[in-house]
Amino acid sequence: MKTFLLFLAITTSLLATTLHLSIPANPSRFNPILATDSASSSITRWLFNGLVRYDKDGNIEPELAQSYAFLSPTLLEFRLRNDVFWSDGAPFSAKDVLFTYEAILSPEIFTPYSSGFSHVESVEIVDEYTLHVRYKYPYFKALEIWMMEVLPHHLLKDEKALMTSRFNQTPVGTGPYILETFALSKNIVLRANPHYFEGKPKPERLVFHFLPDNATEFMMLRSQKLDLSSITPLQHERQLDAGFHDFYAVHESIAHSYAYVGLNLEDPKFQDPRVRQALSLAIDRQELVDILLFGHGEVCTGPFLPRTNAFNPEVKAPQQESEKAKALLAQAGYTAENPLEFTLIASSGSRAATAEVLQYQLAKAGILMRIRVMEWQAFLNTVILPRRFEAVLLAWNLGLKSDAYSIWHSESRRKGGFNFVGYANGHVDALIKEAERTVDGEKFGKIYREIYRHIAEDVPYLFLYIPKSLSVVNRAITPVEPAFIGITHNLEKWEKLEE
């Protein structure tokens, strides 16, 4: 009898698993076509689905689609699943996909994701569960753009102002989880969708603890109140004890991101290439990796990630040459009596330490850099979106397939675009457009490596470093399987034996 009761208790505990995670900033909108910040995207990924997705090895597989096929180089057919329902019980159909496509391209919607869909000539509903997507020409990301999560036609078809819709705070999706509670600067709770088409997730709830500062997050980890989070290299090297390692497993992998300083190219002082080159020469990137990351990272040389065919290994990061930087600045009219001065704005958290090291390094070249640190949401709304800055310290999270358009093409300087520094190079624009029509992987890589070289030479960003991701997971959770696309790829299957 005791054995049976123990089994029952364990089984009940597994079925009622709650996972405790962290979120460093307030999400702006729970609408996938408007979620441009990492905080929003980290939530919407659990609430919505795309037609296709990456499997754990980075290969494309169907999601809301049952299957897909290219009927010609410019005609793509999707056959949709007929067992998918929105979290309010309404059935999913081809109408939802067409509605999402039209919303993304609407002149009333400001979204950087529209760039990928601009290559589509038409989307036609063949029947309730079949779609034909016709492209203007063979497009290198013909499948990847349909990883964009789908919106509900039945709820939003009459919405007059989607940008400010109540839906953006009270979403209805097809995903494995449903938003249960949300309030600014408070914990966000998602509950398992009992009617999810791939089966109800095993974790009953995901609790995202709002932890805007790294020290507080680390205290939660030390108190064993989080099941999944990340740690900094400093914490990994200097602040973990045996008890921490007994409770958590640490998983290290190269991140799909890089840190950079973005220079406002509308600012006259940064329009002078000698100034941008001087700034780049004043930085010791390896010192940044050694001091800030304790070696858990790599020097960044340009806009695309290593181990992709867009990466150009011939481009090297400049070594720190403070005297050469001073000479370039002198040519541009800056001297010890009239130094180059500007303000670098960063969001609160670990980036403040990066700013301080940069300030020290630039001072060696006679550059006076002031630092301003802001809370993320205020930083996004008052600095990035209105483009009121001289320089910003940020990081890009990049997809598995390089796409330069949204960040580097001059057309993306428009409102809502990711090219907020105002970069424009006609030759780079032409190469980006050429690559969009190149489906041959080898030719595509050659074009992108040339784009990489040009951007690195233009110095619109001060490319800094590529960190390694240090994820920590409660050892009571199983099955945890590190993968190319990240450790949470199978989170819906995680179980946790509660004590």
Secondary structure, DSSP 8 states (H G I E B T S, - for coil): -HHHHHHHHHHHHHHT-EEEEEESS--S-S-TTT--SHHHHHHHHHH---SEEE-TTS-EEESSEEEEEEEETTEEEEEE-SS-B-TTS-B--HHHHHHHHHHHH-TT---TTHHHHTTEEEEEEEETTEEEEEESS--TTTTGGGGS----HHHHTT-S-GGG-GGGTS---SSSEEEEE--TTS-EEEEE-TT-TT---SSSEEEEEE--SHHHHHHHHHTT--SEEE--HHHHHHS--HHHHHHEEEEEEE-SEEEEEEE-TTSHHHHSHHHHHHHHHT--HHHHHHHHHTT-EEE--SSS-TTSTT--TT-------HHHHHHHHHHTT--SSS--EEEEEEESSTHHHHHHHHHHHHHTTT-EEEEEEE-HHHHIIIIITTT--SEEEEEEE--SS---HHHHSGGGGSTT-S-TT----HHHHHHHHHHHT---HHHHHHHHHHHHHHHHHH-SEEEEEEEEEEEEEETTEE-----TT-TTTTGGG-EE---
